[in-house]
Amino acid sequence: MSLIVVAECLAEPGQEDRLRTALEAMIEPSLEEPGCLAYRPYTDLNQPARMVIVEEWTGPRPSPNTSPPRTSTT
């Protein structure tokens, strides 16, 4: 079983290239982390200041006694 992490980053106006460069610089170090299967930054073509990072990690299977996280409906 793997864990998928999705993160969104929004660059300040005029800082889009700086954000993209920083996130791309994290690809190799992230892939060297134990358990990291994938690290993929994506740029939103319709909103260049928005980038989404998708990471995939190996992880232990949840215990059958573990209850799912609660979500707020408010």
N, CA, C and O atoms as CSV, one atom per row, in Angstrom:
chain,resi,resn,atom,element,x,y,z
A,1,MET,N,N,0.849,-1.174,0.000
A,1,MET,CA,C,0.000,0.000,0.000
A,1,MET,C,C,0.891,1.232,0.000
A,1,MET,O,O,1.909,1.266,0.693
A,2,SER,N,N,0.515,2.238,-0.771
A,2,SER,CA,C,1.304,3.461,-0.803
A,2,SER,C,C,0.461,4.639,-0.338
A,2,SER,O,O,-0.769,4.584,-0.313
A,3,LEU,N,N,1.154,5.694,0.024
A,3,LEU,CA,C,0.529,6.925,0.484
A,3,LEU,C,C,0.744,7.969,-0.593
A,3,LEU,O,O,1.876,8.186,-1.028
A,4,ILE,N,N,-0.325,8.620,-1.032
A,4,ILE,CA,C,-0.244,9.683,-2.029
A,4,ILE,C,C,-0.446,11.004,-1.307
A,4,ILE,O,O,-1.414,11.178,-0.567
A,5,VAL,N,N,0.475,11.933,-1.526
A,5,VAL,CA,C,0.393,13.262,-0.935
A,5,VAL,C,C,0.237,14.254,-2.080
A,5,VAL,O,O,1.021,14.241,-3.029
A,6,VAL,N,N,-0.774,15.114,-1.993
A,6,VAL,CA,C,-0.993,16.146,-2.994
A,6,VAL,C,C,-0.926,17.491,-2.283
A,6,VAL,O,O,-1.666,17.743,-1.331
A,7,ALA,N,N,-0.032,18.345,-2.758
A,7,ALA,CA,C,0.129,19.666,-2.149
A,7,ALA,C,C,-0.011,20.733,-3.224
A,7,ALA,O,O,0.400,20.540,-4.369
A,8,GLU,N,N,-0.591,21.850,-2.843
A,8,GLU,CA,C,-0.768,22.970,-3.760
A,8,GLU,C,C,0.069,24.141,-3.277
A,8,GLU,O,O,0.081,24.457,-2.087
A,9,CYS,N,N,0.766,24.780,-4.198
A,9,CYS,CA,C,1.549,25.975,-3.879
A,9,CYS,C,C,1.120,27.089,-4.821
A,9,CYS,O,O,0.924,26.870,-6.016
A,10,LEU,N,N,0.979,28.280,-4.267
A,10,LEU,CA,C,0.644,29.449,-5.075
A,10,LEU,C,C,1.791,30.451,-4.978
A,10,LEU,O,O,2.173,30.868,-3.884
A,11,ALA,N,N,2.327,30.829,-6.119
A,11,ALA,CA,C,3.422,31.794,-6.153
A,11,ALA,C,C,2.872,33.214,-6.044
A,11,ALA,O,O,1.783,33.517,-6.530
A,12,GLU,N,N,3.642,34.062,-5.404
A,12,GLU,CA,C,3.324,35.487,-5.399
A,12,GLU,C,C,3.477,35.999,-6.835
A,12,GLU,O,O,4.245,35.427,-7.608
A,13,PRO,N,N,2.766,37.058,-7.201
A,13,PRO,CA,C,2.901,37.596,-8.563
A,13,PRO,C,C,4.370,37.881,-8.895
A,13,PRO,O,O,5.089,38.517,-8.124
A,14,GLY,N,N,4.788,37.397,-10.052
A,14,GLY,CA,C,6.156,37.597,-10.503
A,14,GLY,C,C,7.149,36.577,-9.967
A,14,GLY,O,O,8.322,36.617,-10.336
A,15,GLN,N,N,6.709,35.665,-9.106
A,15,GLN,CA,C,7.602,34.679,-8.499
A,15,GLN,C,C,7.364,33.258,-9.017
A,15,GLN,O,O,7.848,32.291,-8.428
A,16,GLU,N,N,6.627,33.137,-10.104
A,16,GLU,CA,C,6.281,31.818,-10.634
A,16,GLU,C,C,7.530,30.989,-10.990
A,16,GLU,O,O,7.616,29.814,-10.633
A,17,ASP,N,N,8.482,31.596,-11.682
A,17,ASP,CA,C,9.694,30.859,-12.070
A,17,ASP,C,C,10.507,30.455,-10.852
A,17,ASP,O,O,11.094,29.373,-10.828
A,18,ARG,N,N,10.547,31.299,-9.856
A,18,ARG,CA,C,11.292,30.989,-8.630
A,18,ARG,C,C,10.674,29.779,-7.919
A,18,ARG,O,O,11.391,28.891,-7.458
A,19,LEU,N,N,9.348,29.753,-7.834
A,19,LEU,CA,C,8.670,28.621,-7.201
A,19,LEU,C,C,8.912,27.343,-7.990
A,19,LEU,O,O,9.237,26.304,-7.415
A,20,ARG,N,N,8.753,27.419,-9.303
A,20,ARG,CA,C,8.948,26.246,-10.150
A,20,ARG,C,C,10.379,25.703,-9.998
A,20,ARG,O,O,10.578,24.494,-9.884
A,21,THR,N,N,11.356,26.595,-9.997
A,21,THR,CA,C,12.756,26.182,-9.835
A,21,THR,C,C,12.982,25.504,-8.486
A,21,THR,O,O,13.658,24.478,-8.407
A,22,ALA,N,N,12.417,26.077,-7.430
A,22,ALA,CA,C,12.577,25.498,-6.086
A,22,ALA,C,C,11.944,24.116,-6.006
A,22,ALA,O,O,12.534,23.199,-5.433
A,23,LEU,N,N,10.759,23.955,-6.571
A,23,LEU,CA,C,10.081,22.661,-6.514
A,23,LEU,C,C,10.799,21.620,-7.375
A,23,LEU,O,O,10.896,20.455,-6.990
A,24,GLU,N,N,11.294,22.032,-8.523
A,24,GLU,CA,C,12.038,21.106,-9.379
A,24,GLU,C,C,13.354,20.694,-8.719
A,24,GLU,O,O,13.820,19.571,-8.912
A,25,ALA,N,N,13.952,21.596,-7.944
A,25,ALA,CA,C,15.195,21.273,-7.241
A,25,ALA,C,C,14.967,20.224,-6.158
A,25,ALA,O,O,15.916,19.585,-5.704
A,26,MET,N,N,13.725,20.044,-5.744
A,26,MET,CA,C,13.398,19.065,-4.709
A,26,MET,C,C,13.161,17.662,-5.259
A,26,MET,O,O,13.014,16.720,-4.481
A,27,ILE,N,N,13.122,17.503,-6.567
A,27,ILE,CA,C,12.832,16.190,-7.152
A,27,ILE,C,C,13.880,15.163,-6.723
A,27,ILE,O,O,13.542,14.146,-6.118
A,28,GLU,N,N,15.138,15.426,-7.031
A,28,GLU,CA,C,16.184,14.446,-6.733
A,28,GLU,C,C,16.327,14.162,-5.239
A,28,GLU,O,O,16.359,12.995,-4.851
A,29,PRO,N,N,16.414,15.206,-4.370
A,29,PRO,CA,C,16.519,14.917,-2.937
A,29,PRO,C,C,15.312,14.131,-2.406
A,29,PRO,O,O,15.460,13.270,-1.539
A,30,SER,N,N,14.133,14.431,-2.926
A,30,SER,CA,C,12.940,13.716,-2.467
A,30,SER,C,C,12.998,12.251,-2.857
A,30,SER,O,O,12.674,11.375,-2.055
A,31,LEU,N,N,13.412,11.984,-4.094
A,31,LEU,CA,C,13.490,10.598,-4.565
A,31,LEU,C,C,14.558,9.802,-3.825
A,31,LEU,O,O,14.504,8.573,-3.799
A,32,GLU,N,N,15.528,10.488,-3.225
A,32,GLU,CA,C,16.555,9.819,-2.440
A,32,GLU,C,C,16.085,9.483,-1.023
A,32,GLU,O,O,16.732,8.701,-0.326
A,33,GLU,N,N,14.966,10.067,-0.595
A,33,GLU,CA,C,14.425,9.782,0.736
A,33,GLU,C,C,13.929,8.338,0.789
A,33,GLU,O,O,13.303,7.865,-0.159
A,34,PRO,N,N,14.202,7.637,1.887
A,34,PRO,CA,C,13.687,6.266,2.003
A,34,PRO,C,C,12.161,6.248,1.894
A,34,PRO,O,O,11.468,6.992,2.588
A,35,GLY,N,N,11.662,5.405,1.030
A,35,GLY,CA,C,10.218,5.254,0.894
A,35,GLY,C,C,9.580,6.142,-0.149
A,35,GLY,O,O,8.399,5.972,-0.452
A,36,CYS,N,N,10.327,7.092,-0.715
A,36,CYS,CA,C,9.750,7.975,-1.738
A,36,CYS,C,C,9.762,7.252,-3.079
A,36,CYS,O,O,10.822,6.892,-3.591
A,37,LEU,N,N,8.588,7.047,-3.638
A,37,LEU,CA,C,8.448,6.381,-4.932
A,37,LEU,C,C,8.336,7.373,-6.079
A,37,LEU,O,O,8.740,7.081,-7.204
A,38,ALA,N,N,7.781,8.555,-5.788
A,38,ALA,CA,C,7.580,9.554,-6.837
A,38,ALA,C,C,7.447,10.934,-6.220
A,38,ALA,O,O,6.931,11.093,-5.114
A,39,TYR,N,N,7.924,11.931,-6.959
A,39,TYR,CA,C,7.770,13.343,-6.589
A,39,TYR,C,C,7.610,14.076,-7.908
A,39,TYR,O,O,8.557,14.185,-8.686
A,40,ARG,N,N,6.405,14.580,-8.158
A,40,ARG,CA,C,6.106,15.202,-9.447
A,40,ARG,C,C,5.466,16.574,-9.259
A,40,ARG,O,O,4.322,16.660,-8.813
A,41,PRO,N,N,6.182,17.647,-9.591
A,41,PRO,CA,C,5.553,18.972,-9.567
A,41,PRO,C,C,4.893,19.263,-10.924
A,41,PRO,O,O,5.459,18.969,-11.977
A,42,TYR,N,N,3.717,19.830,-10.880
A,42,TYR,CA,C,2.974,20.179,-12.089
A,42,TYR,C,C,2.584,21.648,-12.024
A,42,TYR,O,O,2.239,22.161,-10.960
A,43,THR,N,N,2.642,22.322,-13.172
A,43,THR,CA,C,2.183,23.706,-13.280
A,43,THR,C,C,0.792,23.706,-13.885
A,43,THR,O,O,0.534,23.016,-14.871
A,44,ASP,N,N,-0.107,24.485,-13.290
A,44,ASP,CA,C,-1.459,24.647,-13.829
A,44,ASP,C,C,-1.355,25.536,-15.068
A,44,ASP,O,O,-1.004,26.710,-14.957
A,45,LEU,N,N,-1.654,24.991,-16.237
A,45,LEU,CA,C,-1.520,25.755,-17.480
A,45,LEU,C,C,-2.481,26.934,-17.550
A,45,LEU,O,O,-2.221,27.903,-18.262
A,46,ASN,N,N,-3.583,26.859,-16.820
A,46,ASN,CA,C,-4.556,27.950,-16.818
A,46,ASN,C,C,-4.253,28.996,-15.747
A,46,ASN,O,O,-4.797,30.099,-15.785
A,47,GLN,N,N,-3.396,28.657,-14.804
A,47,GLN,CA,C,-3.050,29.564,-13.705
A,47,GLN,C,C,-1.576,29.301,-13.350
A,47,GLN,O,O,-1.291,28.548,-12.419
A,48,PRO,N,N,-0.642,29.918,-14.087
A,48,PRO,CA,C,0.779,29.615,-13.933
A,48,PRO,C,C,1.340,29.837,-12.524
A,48,PRO,O,O,2.393,29.286,-12.201
A,49,ALA,N,N,0.686,30.605,-11.699
A,49,ALA,CA,C,1.157,30.822,-10.323
A,49,ALA,C,C,0.838,29.623,-9.432
A,49,ALA,O,O,1.351,29.529,-8.317
A,50,ARG,N,N,-0.004,28.706,-9.913
A,50,ARG,CA,C,-0.420,27.539,-9.121
A,50,ARG,C,C,0.358,26.312,-9.558
A,50,ARG,O,O,0.385,25.956,-10.737
A,51,MET,N,N,0.989,25.672,-8.584
A,51,MET,CA,C,1.673,24.412,-8.845
A,51,MET,C,C,1.143,23.366,-7.892
A,51,MET,O,O,0.808,23.659,-6.744
A,52,VAL,N,N,1.073,22.147,-8.381
A,52,VAL,CA,C,0.615,21.025,-7.575
A,52,VAL,C,C,1.746,20.003,-7.548
A,52,VAL,O,O,2.333,19.677,-8.580
A,53,ILE,N,N,2.039,19.505,-6.355
A,53,ILE,CA,C,3.065,18.487,-6.197
A,53,ILE,C,C,2.376,17.193,-5.797
A,53,ILE,O,O,1.585,17.167,-4.854
A,54,VAL,N,N,2.678,16.123,-6.516
A,54,VAL,CA,C,2.125,14.810,-6.198
A,54,VAL,C,C,3.298,13.924,-5.785
A,54,VAL,O,O,4.241,13.716,-6.549
A,55,GLU,N,N,3.218,13.415,-4.575
A,55,GLU,CA,C,4.253,12.524,-4.055
A,55,GLU,C,C,3.623,11.160,-3.772
A,55,GLU,O,O,2.459,11.067,-3.384
A,56,GLU,N,N,4.406,10.116,-3.973
A,56,GLU,CA,C,3.961,8.771,-3.612
A,56,GLU,C,C,5.011,8.162,-2.704
A,56,GLU,O,O,6.204,8.171,-3.008
A,57,TRP,N,N,4.541,7.631,-1.577
A,57,TRP,CA,C,5.415,7.063,-0.561
A,57,TRP,C,C,4.964,5.662,-0.210
A,57,TRP,O,O,3.771,5.358,-0.225
A,58,THR,N,N,5.932,4.804,0.109
A,58,THR,CA,C,5.571,3.505,0.637
A,58,THR,C,C,5.130,3.733,2.070
A,58,THR,O,O,5.566,4.684,2.718
A,59,GLY,N,N,4.294,2.887,2.544
A,59,GLY,CA,C,3.840,3.061,3.918
A,59,GLY,C,C,3.273,1.770,4.448
A,59,GLY,O,O,2.854,0.895,3.690
A,60,PRO,N,N,3.267,1.663,5.750
A,60,PRO,CA,C,2.682,0.467,6.339
A,60,PRO,C,C,1.178,0.438,6.103
A,60,PRO,O,O,0.532,1.478,5.970
A,61,ARG,N,N,0.654,-0.731,6.057
A,61,ARG,CA,C,-0.802,-0.870,5.949
A,61,ARG,C,C,-1.434,-0.426,7.267
A,61,ARG,O,O,-0.898,-0.708,8.339
A,62,PRO,N,N,-2.554,0.258,7.191
A,62,PRO,CA,C,-3.196,0.675,8.438
A,62,PRO,C,C,-3.648,-0.528,9.266
A,62,PRO,O,O,-4.052,-1.557,8.725
A,63,SER,N,N,-3.572,-0.379,10.543
A,63,SER,CA,C,-4.011,-1.437,11.446
A,63,SER,C,C,-5.528,-1.587,11.340
A,63,SER,O,O,-6.230,-0.586,11.196
A,64,PRO,N,N,-6.047,-2.810,11.407
A,64,PRO,CA,C,-7.505,-2.986,11.347
A,64,PRO,C,C,-8.207,-2.312,12.524
A,64,PRO,O,O,-9.408,-2.051,12.457
A,65,ASN,N,N,-7.479,-2.031,13.594
A,65,ASN,CA,C,-8.071,-1.370,14.755
A,65,ASN,C,C,-8.022,0.144,14.669
A,65,ASN,O,O,-8.505,0.834,15.567
A,66,THR,N,N,-7.439,0.669,13.589
A,66,THR,CA,C,-7.335,2.113,13.429
A,66,THR,C,C,-8.616,2.644,12.812
A,66,THR,O,O,-9.061,2.161,11.772
A,67,SER,N,N,-9.202,3.633,13.453
A,67,SER,CA,C,-10.415,4.220,12.889
A,67,SER,C,C,-10.030,5.278,11.868
A,67,SER,O,O,-8.973,5.897,11.986
A,68,PRO,N,N,-10.874,5.493,10.871
A,68,PRO,CA,C,-10.558,6.500,9.845
A,68,PRO,C,C,-10.573,7.893,10.455
A,68,PRO,O,O,-11.233,8.121,11.469
A,69,PRO,N,N,-9.841,8.835,9.836
A,69,PRO,CA,C,-9.832,10.196,10.359
A,69,PRO,C,C,-11.217,10.811,10.290
A,69,PRO,O,O,-11.998,10.510,9.387
A,70,ARG,N,N,-11.513,11.666,11.239
A,70,ARG,CA,C,-12.806,12.358,11.224
A,70,ARG,C,C,-12.693,13.593,10.369
A,70,ARG,O,O,-11.648,14.242,10.331
A,71,THR,N,N,-13.776,13.919,9.677
A,71,THR,CA,C,-13.814,15.131,8.879
A,71,THR,C,C,-14.903,16.031,9.422
A,71,THR,O,O,-15.947,15.577,9.890
A,72,SER,N,N,-14.632,17.294,9.345
A,72,SER,CA,C,-15.593,18.276,9.839
A,72,SER,C,C,-16.598,18.589,8.742
A,72,SER,O,O,-16.227,18.702,7.574
A,73,THR,N,N,-17.835,18.725,9.098
A,73,THR,CA,C,-18.868,19.081,8.116
A,73,THR,C,C,-19.277,20.534,8.279
A,73,THR,O,O,-20.202,20.999,7.614
A,74,THR,N,N,-18.590,21.257,9.165
A,74,THR,CA,C,-18.927,22.679,9.346
A,74,THR,C,C,-17.988,23.570,8.622
A,74,THR,O,O,-18.132,24.791,8.672
